[in-house]
Amino acid sequence: MTQNYQNTTQQITDKPENHGMDADQIEDIDGVRLTWNVWPSTKGDSEKFLDIPIGLIYQPLKGQITTNNQIQYTNQPITCSCGCIINPWCQVDYQSQNWICPLCNSRNQLPNDPRCYQSTTVEYVTLPQTQQPTSLLFLIDTTAPQQELDALKSTISLSLATIPQSIHVGLIVYGKHISVYDMSSTQCPRAYMLSGQKAYTAESLTTILTTRVINQLLAPLSECEFALMNLLEDLSHDEWSVPDGRRPLRCNGAALSAAAALLEARNIPGSIHSFVSGPCTFGPGL
């Protein structure tokens, strides 16, 4: 019992590695120069340097270059719920295995590695995070002349060869109405029609199409490349009749809102590649 008590007392009285050093020595180790370490010593100096603000200058890798004193820590920085990172100036309770945040006084679980709270400078080597698959949504205005549409289809088809197979892709075409294609349908093309007269949100789109259908509107390129190529090949000019002297009905605003709502409903990062042949002439954005 006495042995344990003595060990605990010794640990609690541990000091940071730069304890007792002067400002120049601390600067050599940590590369931090603090303005309050050079307060003027005379009245004349105090009047001369009165306008110097409180601040610091940090030189990265200073200690690693001069003293080889930096510690590399491969785990993520250990933080309190308020965002404060554990450091040598946090109060440590070894008996309860907690450290106390100096900003909000919250208690946190003490890590097993003491280096992160005993060293004044720790170099955190963060591991690469696993990224979610990104998505690419093609939004095509079919009111364009057939010659321009054919050129666009050819360009998109060629670009698919440069896209990683893990990328999720989707296809939306529009004129007066919006067609959202099901990328899981390999036998027979299937599209869901949406009105071009109103804007859409993730909630409204989920209500109309259901979550099961929305999950089928974007698929990895490796699974739907053949279907997507066939859909692009079959795209044709919108045949909706246009009176002489009038522009074709083009619901740009509604189509963009539907595309954004789809990405939001799927909750995966992505981009919308919109190919527009003219201004909005129907629905939101008119």
Contacts in CASP RR format, 6 or more apart in sequence:
PFRMAT RR
TARGET T0000
AUTHOR 0000-0000-0000
METHOD contacts of the structure
MODEL  1
MTQNYQNTTQQITDKPENHGMDADQIEDIDGVRLTWNVWPSTKGDSEKFL
DIPIGLIYQPLKGQITTNNQIQYTNQPITCSCGCIINPWCQVDYQSQNWI
CPLCNSRNQLPNDPRCYQSTTVEYVTLPQTQQPTSLLFLIDTTAPQQELD
ALKSTISLSLATIPQSIHVGLIVYGKHISVYDMSSTQCPRAYMLSGQKAY
TAESLTTILTTRVINQLLAPLSECEFALMNLLEDLSHDEWSVPDGRRPLR
CNGAALSAAAALLEARNIPGSIHSFVSGPCTFGPGL
8 94 0 8 1.000
8 95 0 8 1.000
11 92 0 8 1.000
11 94 0 8 1.000
12 92 0 8 1.000
12 93 0 8 1.000
12 94 0 8 1.000
14 118 0 8 1.000
15 88 0 8 1.000
16 88 0 8 1.000
16 89 0 8 1.000
16 118 0 8 1.000
16 119 0 8 1.000
16 120 0 8 1.000
17 29 0 8 1.000
17 69 0 8 1.000
17 88 0 8 1.000
17 118 0 8 1.000
17 119 0 8 1.000
17 120 0 8 1.000
18 25 0 8 1.000
18 26 0 8 1.000
18 29 0 8 1.000
18 30 0 8 1.000
18 120 0 8 1.000
21 29 0 8 1.000
23 34 0 8 1.000
23 37 0 8 1.000
23 38 0 8 1.000
26 32 0 8 1.000
26 120 0 8 1.000
27 33 0 8 1.000
27 62 0 8 1.000
28 62 0 8 1.000
28 63 0 8 1.000
28 66 0 8 1.000
28 67 0 8 1.000
29 62 0 8 1.000
29 63 0 8 1.000
29 67 0 8 1.000
29 69 0 8 1.000
29 120 0 8 1.000
29 121 0 8 1.000
30 62 0 8 1.000
30 63 0 8 1.000
30 120 0 8 1.000
30 121 0 8 1.000
31 58 0 8 1.000
31 59 0 8 1.000
31 62 0 8 1.000
31 63 0 8 1.000
31 121 0 8 1.000
32 56 0 8 1.000
32 57 0 8 1.000
32 58 0 8 1.000
32 59 0 8 1.000
33 56 0 8 1.000
33 57 0 8 1.000
33 58 0 8 1.000
33 59 0 8 1.000
34 55 0 8 1.000
34 56 0 8 1.000
35 52 0 8 1.000
35 53 0 8 1.000
35 54 0 8 1.000
35 55 0 8 1.000
35 56 0 8 1.000
36 54 0 8 1.000
36 55 0 8 1.000
39 46 0 8 1.000
40 46 0 8 1.000
40 48 0 8 1.000
40 49 0 8 1.000
61 70 0 8 1.000
63 69 0 8 1.000
63 70 0 8 1.000
63 121 0 8 1.000
64 70 0 8 1.000
64 123 0 8 1.000
69 121 0 8 1.000
70 121 0 8 1.000
70 122 0 8 1.000
70 123 0 8 1.000
71 115 0 8 1.000
71 119 0 8 1.000
71 121 0 8 1.000
71 122 0 8 1.000
71 123 0 8 1.000
72 123 0 8 1.000
72 124 0 8 1.000
72 125 0 8 1.000
73 113 0 8 1.000
73 115 0 8 1.000
73 116 0 8 1.000
73 122 0 8 1.000
73 123 0 8 1.000
73 124 0 8 1.000
73 125 0 8 1.000
74 124 0 8 1.000
74 125 0 8 1.000
74 127 0 8 1.000
75 111 0 8 1.000
75 113 0 8 1.000
75 116 0 8 1.000
75 124 0 8 1.000
76 124 0 8 1.000
76 126 0 8 1.000
77 85 0 8 1.000
77 86 0 8 1.000
77 116 0 8 1.000
77 124 0 8 1.000
78 85 0 8 1.000
78 86 0 8 1.000
78 108 0 8 1.000
78 111 0 8 1.000
78 116 0 8 1.000
79 85 0 8 1.000
79 86 0 8 1.000
80 86 0 8 1.000
80 101 0 8 1.000
80 103 0 8 1.000
80 104 0 8 1.000
80 106 0 8 1.000
80 108 0 8 1.000
81 104 0 8 1.000
81 106 0 8 1.000
81 108 0 8 1.000
82 101 0 8 1.000
82 103 0 8 1.000
82 104 0 8 1.000
82 106 0 8 1.000
84 90 0 8 1.000
84 101 0 8 1.000
84 102 0 8 1.000
84 103 0 8 1.000
84 104 0 8 1.000
86 99 0 8 1.000
86 108 0 8 1.000
86 111 0 8 1.000
86 116 0 8 1.000
86 117 0 8 1.000
87 117 0 8 1.000
87 120 0 8 1.000
88 117 0 8 1.000
88 118 0 8 1.000
88 119 0 8 1.000
88 120 0 8 1.000
89 102 0 8 1.000
90 99 0 8 1.000
90 100 0 8 1.000
90 101 0 8 1.000
90 102 0 8 1.000
90 117 0 8 1.000
91 99 0 8 1.000
91 100 0 8 1.000
91 102 0 8 1.000
92 98 0 8 1.000
92 99 0 8 1.000
92 100 0 8 1.000
92 110 0 8 1.000
92 117 0 8 1.000
93 99 0 8 1.000
93 100 0 8 1.000
93 107 0 8 1.000
93 110 0 8 1.000
94 110 0 8 1.000
96 107 0 8 1.000
97 109 0 8 1.000
97 110 0 8 1.000
98 107 0 8 1.000
98 108 0 8 1.000
98 109 0 8 1.000
98 110 0 8 1.000
99 107 0 8 1.000
99 108 0 8 1.000
99 110 0 8 1.000
99 117 0 8 1.000
100 106 0 8 1.000
100 107 0 8 1.000
100 108 0 8 1.000
101 107 0 8 1.000
101 108 0 8 1.000
110 117 0 8 1.000
111 117 0 8 1.000
115 122 0 8 1.000
116 122 0 8 1.000
132 268 0 8 1.000
132 269 0 8 1.000
133 166 0 8 1.000
133 167 0 8 1.000
133 168 0 8 1.000
133 220 0 8 1.000
133 268 0 8 1.000
134 167 0 8 1.000
134 168 0 8 1.000
134 268 0 8 1.000
134 269 0 8 1.000
134 270 0 8 1.000
134 271 0 8 1.000
135 167 0 8 1.000
135 168 0 8 1.000
135 169 0 8 1.000
135 170 0 8 1.000
135 218 0 8 1.000
135 263 0 8 1.000
135 266 0 8 1.000
135 268 0 8 1.000
135 269 0 8 1.000
135 270 0 8 1.000
135 271 0 8 1.000
136 163 0 8 1.000
136 167 0 8 1.000
136 168 0 8 1.000
136 169 0 8 1.000
136 170 0 8 1.000
136 270 0 8 1.000
136 271 0 8 1.000
136 273 0 8 1.000
137 169 0 8 1.000
137 170 0 8 1.000
137 171 0 8 1.000
137 172 0 8 1.000
137 218 0 8 1.000
137 259 0 8 1.000
137 262 0 8 1.000
137 263 0 8 1.000
137 270 0 8 1.000
137 271 0 8 1.000
137 272 0 8 1.000
137 273 0 8 1.000
138 156 0 8 1.000
138 169 0 8 1.000
138 170 0 8 1.000
138 171 0 8 1.000
138 172 0 8 1.000
138 273 0 8 1.000
138 275 0 8 1.000
139 172 0 8 1.000
139 173 0 8 1.000
139 174 0 8 1.000
139 255 0 8 1.000
139 256 0 8 1.000
139 259 0 8 1.000
139 272 0 8 1.000
139 273 0 8 1.000
139 274 0 8 1.000
139 275 0 8 1.000
140 149 0 8 1.000
140 152 0 8 1.000
140 171 0 8 1.000
140 172 0 8 1.000
140 173 0 8 1.000
140 174 0 8 1.000
140 235 0 8 1.000
140 275 0 8 1.000
141 173 0 8 1.000
141 174 0 8 1.000
141 175 0 8 1.000
141 250 0 8 1.000
141 252 0 8 1.000
141 255 0 8 1.000
141 274 0 8 1.000
141 275 0 8 1.000
141 276 0 8 1.000
141 277 0 8 1.000
141 278 0 8 1.000
142 149 0 8 1.000
142 173 0 8 1.000
142 174 0 8 1.000
142 175 0 8 1.000
142 235 0 8 1.000
142 236 0 8 1.000
142 237 0 8 1.000
142 238 0 8 1.000
143 175 0 8 1.000
143 237 0 8 1.000
143 238 0 8 1.000
143 240 0 8 1.000
143 248 0 8 1.000
143 249 0 8 1.000
143 250 0 8 1.000
143 277 0 8 1.000
143 278 0 8 1.000
144 152 0 8 1.000
144 237 0 8 1.000
144 275 0 8 1.000
144 277 0 8 1.000
145 237 0 8 1.000
145 277 0 8 1.000
146 236 0 8 1.000
146 237 0 8 1.000
148 277 0 8 1.000
149 235 0 8 1.000
149 236 0 8 1.000
149 237 0 8 1.000
152 275 0 8 1.000
153 232 0 8 1.000
153 233 0 8 1.000
153 235 0 8 1.000
156 232 0 8 1.000
157 229 0 8 1.000
157 232 0 8 1.000
157 233 0 8 1.000
160 221 0 8 1.000
160 225 0 8 1.000
160 228 0 8 1.000
160 229 0 8 1.000
163 169 0 8 1.000
163 221 0 8 1.000
164 221 0 8 1.000
165 220 0 8 1.000
165 221 0 8 1.000
165 222 0 8 1.000
165 225 0 8 1.000
166 220 0 8 1.000
166 221 0 8 1.000
166 222 0 8 1.000
167 220 0 8 1.000
167 221 0 8 1.000
168 218 0 8 1.000
168 219 0 8 1.000
168 220 0 8 1.000
168 221 0 8 1.000
168 266 0 8 1.000
168 268 0 8 1.000
169 183 0 8 1.000
169 218 0 8 1.000
169 219 0 8 1.000
169 220 0 8 1.000
169 221 0 8 1.000
169 224 0 8 1.000
169 228 0 8 1.000
170 181 0 8 1.000
170 183 0 8 1.000
170 217 0 8 1.000
170 218 0 8 1.000
170 219 0 8 1.000
170 224 0 8 1.000
170 228 0 8 1.000
171 180 0 8 1.000
171 181 0 8 1.000
171 183 0 8 1.000
171 228 0 8 1.000
171 231 0 8 1.000
171 232 0 8 1.000
172 178 0 8 1.000
172 179 0 8 1.000
172 180 0 8 1.000
172 181 0 8 1.000
172 255 0 8 1.000
172 258 0 8 1.000
172 259 0 8 1.000
172 262 0 8 1.000
173 179 0 8 1.000
173 181 0 8 1.000
173 235 0 8 1.000
174 196 0 8 1.000
174 250 0 8 1.000
174 251 0 8 1.000
174 252 0 8 1.000
174 254 0 8 1.000
174 255 0 8 1.000
175 238 0 8 1.000
175 240 0 8 1.000
175 248 0 8 1.000
175 249 0 8 1.000
175 250 0 8 1.000
175 251 0 8 1.000
175 255 0 8 1.000
175 282 0 8 1.000
176 196 0 8 1.000
176 238 0 8 1.000
176 240 0 8 1.000
176 249 0 8 1.000
176 250 0 8 1.000
176 251 0 8 1.000
176 282 0 8 1.000
177 193 0 8 1.000
177 194 0 8 1.000
177 195 0 8 1.000
177 196 0 8 1.000
177 251 0 8 1.000
178 193 0 8 1.000
178 194 0 8 1.000
178 195 0 8 1.000
178 196 0 8 1.000
178 251 0 8 1.000
178 254 0 8 1.000
178 255 0 8 1.000
178 258 0 8 1.000
179 191 0 8 1.000
179 192 0 8 1.000
179 193 0 8 1.000
179 194 0 8 1.000
180 191 0 8 1.000
180 192 0 8 1.000
180 194 0 8 1.000
180 209 0 8 1.000
180 217 0 8 1.000
180 258 0 8 1.000
180 262 0 8 1.000
181 189 0 8 1.000
181 190 0 8 1.000
181 191 0 8 1.000
181 217 0 8 1.000
181 231 0 8 1.000
182 189 0 8 1.000
182 190 0 8 1.000
182 191 0 8 1.000
182 192 0 8 1.000
182 213 0 8 1.000
182 216 0 8 1.000
182 217 0 8 1.000
183 216 0 8 1.000
183 217 0 8 1.000
183 218 0 8 1.000
183 219 0 8 1.000
183 223 0 8 1.000
183 224 0 8 1.000
183 227 0 8 1.000
183 228 0 8 1.000
184 216 0 8 1.000
184 219 0 8 1.000
184 223 0 8 1.000
184 224 0 8 1.000
185 216 0 8 1.000
185 227 0 8 1.000
186 224 0 8 1.000
186 226 0 8 1.000
186 227 0 8 1.000
189 227 0 8 1.000
189 230 0 8 1.000
189 231 0 8 1.000
189 234 0 8 1.000
192 209 0 8 1.000
192 213 0 8 1.000
192 217 0 8 1.000
194 200 0 8 1.000
194 208 0 8 1.000
194 254 0 8 1.000
194 258 0 8 1.000
195 254 0 8 1.000
196 251 0 8 1.000
196 254 0 8 1.000
196 255 0 8 1.000
196 282 0 8 1.000
196 283 0 8 1.000
197 251 0 8 1.000
197 254 0 8 1.000
197 282 0 8 1.000
197 283 0 8 1.000
197 284 0 8 1.000
198 254 0 8 1.000
198 283 0 8 1.000
198 284 0 8 1.000
199 253 0 8 1.000
199 254 0 8 1.000
199 257 0 8 1.000
199 284 0 8 1.000
200 254 0 8 1.000
200 257 0 8 1.000
200 258 0 8 1.000
200 261 0 8 1.000
201 257 0 8 1.000
201 261 0 8 1.000
201 264 0 8 1.000
202 261 0 8 1.000
202 262 0 8 1.000
202 264 0 8 1.000
202 265 0 8 1.000
204 261 0 8 1.000
205 214 0 8 1.000
205 258 0 8 1.000
205 261 0 8 1.000
205 262 0 8 1.000
205 265 0 8 1.000
206 214 0 8 1.000
206 265 0 8 1.000
209 217 0 8 1.000
211 265 0 8 1.000
214 262 0 8 1.000
214 265 0 8 1.000
214 266 0 8 1.000
215 266 0 8 1.000
217 262 0 8 1.000
217 266 0 8 1.000
218 262 0 8 1.000
218 266 0 8 1.000
218 268 0 8 1.000
221 228 0 8 1.000
238 248 0 8 1.000
240 248 0 8 1.000
240 249 0 8 1.000
242 248 0 8 1.000
242 249 0 8 1.000
247 278 0 8 1.000
247 279 0 8 1.000
247 281 0 8 1.000
248 281 0 8 1.000
249 281 0 8 1.000
249 282 0 8 1.000
250 276 0 8 1.000
250 277 0 8 1.000
250 278 0 8 1.000
250 279 0 8 1.000
250 280 0 8 1.000
250 281 0 8 1.000
250 282 0 8 1.000
251 280 0 8 1.000
251 282 0 8 1.000
251 283 0 8 1.000
251 284 0 8 1.000
252 276 0 8 1.000
252 278 0 8 1.000
252 279 0 8 1.000
252 280 0 8 1.000
252 285 0 8 1.000
253 280 0 8 1.000
253 283 0 8 1.000
253 284 0 8 1.000
253 285 0 8 1.000
254 283 0 8 1.000
254 284 0 8 1.000
255 274 0 8 1.000
256 272 0 8 1.000
256 274 0 8 1.000
257 284 0 8 1.000
259 272 0 8 1.000
259 274 0 8 1.000
260 272 0 8 1.000
263 270 0 8 1.000
263 272 0 8 1.000
280 286 0 8 1.000
END
